[in-house]
């Protein structure tokens, strides 16, 4: 069992962290504006939009563990967590299904742009009546000559208002249940694709999100992911990538929050003592560190199992649950440690809390992760 990084891996992390901090300096509170195309292109230039995509398509050719390590550096170095999230959803929920299940024609046409940041992708799965249960989608795909016609609306698509490419799923056989869902690559330029304007939300403010409506949208056969009826399995496969590698960004966020708390309690004094000398404060930070390192190890193990080709469902669910619940608890602790300053936007601490809240909802809620864990244990 090896708990260290090679010199190459550590150098890659250090270089990425330094490059991210230079590209997205954290000397100001996180922006409340949506990311720009230039921001996305900058991430592409840093190799952070397709680290797990094969090099022949413009990616980094890394495995899950090395990819997660880079996303961790991004989350630690960039305070605009909405950008970190949007980029990661673009990579893991969109690019990776194309890598693993797209036709070669679509791979060559789409992946280089996704890796460079020239194209932005949105994962269109959530519907008004289908969140955790994705086996009964109201969006339908009807077979026609040469392809499929999509109709219906996806209610919550991160990156949706600015996406050039949508990875979406529709019901192709209502009688087949989970085996009646098919995945598609839909380009924004196709007729009958109507993304909404961004809607307001609590956190991840830099990432625009909205609905997208398909109205008699024709999708050619070469844009089908895998085979008809495999969409449910393909979506869950992509969620394995997202629940492991995307959440490495939240590990980085937790690192950054702890660093801020340590600097704050060392410098601020109350009742003639540094805050760090109060046991209630130092123990709170110790608990934050415990949550972080426990979640980090679970995430690394999940990614390692993915790289080994081993069944990783249990490890991924444990990892996602530990990271999301841990970062939420620690972000709330950080607000308490900073007190009134933590409640003010100028210090960026409240932004970490708002950005942490959705982590227990998207990519499968915490309760869904507990269900997966229980199922894997034979309960």
GIFEN-V727180 format. One line per field, one symbol per residue. ss: DSSP state (2 for helix, 1 for strand, 0 for the rest). phi: phi as a letter, one per 20 degrees, with the letter a starting at -180 (. if undefined). burial: # if it has 24 or more other C-alpha atoms within 12 Angstrom, else .. A space follows every 50 residues. Layout:
ss = ???
phi = ???
burial = ???
//
This chain:
ss = 00000022222222222222222000000000000022222222200000 00002220000002222222222222200022222222222222222222 20022222222222220000111101100100000000011111001111 11111111022200111111100222222211111110000011100000 00000000111111111111222110000022222222222222220222 22222222222222222011001122202222222222222222222222 22222222000022222222222222222222222222022220222022 22222222220000022222222222000
phi = .ddddfgfffffffffgffffffcgeecggfdeffdfffffffffemddb feegffdneemefffffgffffffffedfefffgfgfffgfeecffffge cfffffgfedfgfffenfdddcedcfcgdbdfedeceffdcdfcfnrbde bpceebcfmgfdfecdeccbfdbgeelfeddcecddegfffndcfeffdf bfclffdfcaebddcleecfgfefemdgnegffffffffffffeffffff ffffgfffgfffffffeecblmcfgfeeffffffffffffffffffffff fffffgfemefdgfffffffffffffffffffgfffffmgffeefgemff ffffffgffedfmnfgffffffffffene
burial = ...........##..##.###.##.#...###.##...############ ####..####.####################################### ###..######################...#..##########....### #######################....###########.#..####.##. ..############.###########.####################### ########.###.##.........##....##.##.###.########## #######....###########################...#....#### ##########.#####..##.##......
//
